[in-house]
């Protein structure tokens, strides 16, 4: 008994020395900043949601009070009278089509850049990376002239074409990291079994890169859903406006109507889809980013 107790005491002492506190002192400022930012964001969103179901008088007289009778008619009024419903459908069609085409084009390009060996691969990769840093205002005039030559100006297909072309460099850069993490042995085994290059990509490598595809989908969807500059330049027809541009028009109309509760309802309609998407898929997105960052 004495020998066993003597032998267990050093192990217990060693385990006590290895343990570290969950939060170190140098991490406290970071956690405090994140907590403060989270509280501010939650409070701001909650205030906007509450203001969207108030009357205009309650918005100014009782800005922080919970409405006694929620005015959900604000959403119906904005959705119907301000063409927010039509703009929501336009954004859904434009962004959904753009995201699909972005993945269709970027996934094969990223696979080739990460797995194939050919002359100029490094230069081509740097070209994609350089494309991420080009400011959009520098491209307004060339893109406008290009769409005018294709007779696609002031149209949803033209806006989709711009979204896809400008989003490809960022998406290729992300997916290249994911394809680089996939084991080479699986690709070699598929080739030995008689699979063609396209079959190796579509049936073996593409399913394994699903976390990366999901991450790229979320980033592109949120970015294009909230995009404003390109839609303002290339869409002039009121019936073709996306949701962000429709909200801007609704904000300008406040100068004459003063319907602030309706404006807050429009803000909620714009923000809620991205919040729902992020809440549902945030864990997978973070795990996918971590997977793609390690080779």
N, C-alpha and C positions, 0 to 999 in steps of 0.2 A: 504493500500500500504506500509505504513511504517513498519507494523508488518511482512509482507511477506519478504520484503527486509532484515529486521533484522534477520529473521529465516534462510535465505538462505546464509548469509555471513559466519557463522561458518562452514557450510557444504563445501562451496567453499574453505575456508581456510584449512579445514582438508584434502580435496582432493589434495591441493597443497603440503601439508607436506608429504603425503603418497608417492608421486611420487619419483622415484629414477632414477638416470642417467643410461642410457643404458649400458655404459662402466665405470666401476670404475677404479680408479687410479691403484690399485694393479693388475688389469687384463691387463693393457697396455703392460707390458713385454711379456706376453703370446701371445697376439695378434700380437705384432711385430715379435716375433719368428715364429709364424705360417705364417704370411704374407711373411717373408723373405724365409722361407722354401718352400712355395708355388711358389713364384717367381723363386727361384732357380730350382725347379723341372720342371716348365713349360718351362723355358729357356733351360734346359738340353734336355728335350724331343723334343723341337722345333729344337734345333741344330742337334740332331740325325736324325730327319726327313728330314731336309734340306740337311744334308750330304749324306743321302741315295739316293738322286736324283742328285748328282753332279758327276763329273768325279774325278778320283784320283788326278789329278793335281789341280783341284779347291778345293779339301778338304784341301790341304796343303797351297796353295797360297792365297786363299780367304776363310778362314774357317768360317767367319761370314757373308759373302755376300749371297744374294739370287741368286740362279743359273739363268742365262739368259735363258738357254734351259734345262729344267728338264730331267734328264736321267732315265726315268722309266724302261729302259731296264735293269737296275741293278736288279730290282725285278725279271724280267723274267729270267735273267741269274742265280741268286741265287736259284730261285724256281726250275729250271730245272736241271742245271748242278751240283749244290751242294747237290741235293737230299733233299732240304728243304721242297719241296712239299710232298714228301713221309713221311718225318719226321713229318710234320704237321698232316697228316692223322693218323700216328701212335699215336701221342699225343692225338688227338681227340678221337680215339677209346679207348685208354688206360685210359685216364682221365674220359671220359664220362661213361664208364663201371664201373670204380672204384667208382665214385661218386654215381651212382645208387645203387650199392651193399652196399656201406657204409650206405646209408640211410635205405635200406631194413633191414640191420642187427641192426643198432643203434637205430632206432625209437622204435621198440618193447622193446628192452632192457632198454631204457631210460624211457619208459612208465611204465614198471614194477618197476623199481627202484624208481620212483617218486610217484606212486599211491598205490602199493601193500604193505602189511605189512607181513613180514616174517623174520625168524631168520637169522641173518647174512647179512641183507640188507646194514647196515652201513659199514661193512667190505668189502662187494663187491663193494660198491661205492668208498671206499678208494683205492681199487685195480685198478679201472679204472682211478682214478685221478693219482695214482702213475705211471701208464703206460704212462702218458703224458710226464713225466720227464726222461724217459729212452733215453739216447743218441743213435742215429742210429749206429755209429761205433761199439758199443758193440754188435750189432746184426748181423753184416756182416757175420761172420763165421757160427753161428747157422742157419741163414736164407739160406746161400749158401748150407750148408749140407742138410737142409730140402728140398730145391728145387731140389737138385741133387738126393735125395732119391725118390722124386715124379716124376723125369724125366721132370721137368718143368723149368729147368735152361735155360737161354738165350732164353726166349720166352715172348711174350706179356701176355699170361695168368698167367705166373709166376710173372711178374711184377705187374699185377693187384692184385694178391693174396697178395703180400707184401704191396702194397698201402692200400688195404682194412684193413688188419690186424693192420697196424700201425696207421691208422686214426680213428679206432673205439673208442679208449679211449677219444680222444678229442671231437668227435662228440657226444658220449653218455653224456659227461659232459655238453655240451651246451644244448642238447635236454632235459636233466633232469630238468634243470631250467625252460624251457618253459612248460613242462607238469605239473610242480608243480604250475604254475600260473593259470591253468585252474580250473574253479569252480567245486567243488565236486557235486553240485546239478544237473548239467547236466548228469553226470555219473549215479547218483542215479535214475534220471527220466528215462533214457534209460533202466536201469535194471528193473524198475517197469513195463515198457512197454513190457518186455519179451525179450529184446536183450541179446544175449550171450556176453561173455567177448570179443571175437574177433570182434563182431559187434559193441560193445561200442568203441573199439579202432579204428577200421577202418572207421566207419561211423560218429562217434561223436567227439572223441578226436583228431584223426589225422587231419581232416580238420581244427579244431581250432588251431592246432599247425603249420599251414602253414607258418607263419612268421619265426618260429624257423627252420623249414626245409629249407626255402629259405636261411636263414643266414648260416646254416651249409653247404648248397650246394655251396655258394659263397666262403666261407673260404676254403673248400676242393678243389674246382676247381682251385682257384688261387694258393694254396699251391702245389698241384700236377702238375699243368701246368708248374710251374717254378722249380720243383724238379730236382736235378742233381745227388746227391751222389748215390742214390739207382740205378738209371738208368746206371750210369757209372760202377757200380760193377756187376750188374746182366744182362746187355745187351752187348754182344760182336759183334753180327751180325750187319753189317752196314745197312741192309735193315729194321731192327727192331728198330733202334734208335729213341727215341722221339725228340722233337724239341729242348729242352735244350741241349741235347747231340750233336745234329747235329750242333747247333750254336758253341759249343766248338770245334768241328772238323773243322768248317769253320774258327774259329779264329786261330787254329794251322796252317791251310794252308796259312794264310797271311804271314808266314815266307818265303814262296817260291813264292807266286803269287803277294803279295802286293795289293790285291783288297780290299782296305779299304772301298770304297763306297759300294761294295757288302756286306761287313761285317755289315755296318750300316743298309743296307736294311734287312739283316737277323735279326738284333736286333729289327727293327720295326715290322717285322712279328711275332716275339715272344711276344712283349709287347702289341701290339694293341688289341688282343682278350681280355686280362685281363682288359685293360683300358675301353674298350667298355662295358664289363660285369659290371664293377664297376660303371661306369657312369649311366647305365640304372637302376641298382638295388641297388644303394648305399642308397637311401632314405628308401627303404623297409628293407634293411639290418640293418640300424641304428635304425629304429623303432622296428625291431624285437629284437635287442640286448637290447634295453631299456625295452621292454615288458618282456623279460626273466630275467632281473635283479631284478624285483620287484615281490614279492609274495603277 
